Every structure is written in structure tokens, then in C-alpha cells.
Amino acid sequence: MKAIILFLSGVGFQEILLIGLFVLVFFGAKKIPEFMKGLGKGVKEFKSAVNDVKKDVEEAGKIEDGK
């Protein structure tokens, strides 16, 4: 999360607006909701995978502590 904030710290409102307009022109108004839906699903799957890995690491630590 800190990396995102550091990345966006140098980006102003004009740059974000320009990127938004570029995306609107490039993808079209009808494709943006589909794109965002797919992006949301990808983020959700990524977070789920991260949580699964955390659980596996915690379980492995508990097994090691038990030996």
C-alpha cells in the first residue's frame, strides 16, 4: 500500500484526469464497466490467495513450534 501512495504522490489531478480521458477514449464507455468488473475479480482472487498463503505459513509455524 505504501508503494502505491509513493507512486501516486507525484501525480496531480491533471494527470489523473488525462489518464481517465485516455482510458475513456481508448476503451469506450461500454467497455469500462466490464474492465473494472474484471479488475475487481482479479483483485479479489489475489487477496484470497494472499490470505491462503498467510494461513499456510501460520499453520507451518504452529507445526514447527509443536516439534
Secondary structure, DSSP 8 states (H G I E B T S, - for coil): -HHHHHHHTT--HHHHHHHHHHHHHHH-TTHHHHHHHHHHHHHHHHHHHHHHHHHHHHHHHHHHHH-
